[in-house]
Amino acid sequence: MDKHDVLTQWRLQRTLNKLEREKEYYFQRIERAERDRLNLEANGEKFARERYFMKKPGEDVFIIEEKD
């Protein structure tokens, strides 16, 4: 088989498209992690309470979920 045949080029293009989608996904994950890190540095207590539902001893926590 020739490396320039249609089937090989199609497979290479499909692999390239998949890798580009994965690249975008990981860039988004990195951005989200960076925002989380900045939120944690800015206000650790608020971040822990909202993200991990942490509370102080003797407190009650109510979680309200909005339906779409």
C-alpha positions, 0 to 999 in steps of 0.5 A: 500500500502506498502512504498516499492512497485515499484510505490511508489519508482518510484514516490519518485525517480521522485521527487528526480530527480526533486528536484536535477534539481531544486537544480542545477538551484538555485545554478546556479542562486546564482553563477550568482547573486554573479558574478553580485554583484562582478561586481557591486562592482568593477565597478558600472557605467559600470554595470549599463550602460551595464545591465540597459542601463543607461546613463548620461544626454546629452548622446546618447546610441546605443544598438547593438545586435548580431544575432546568 
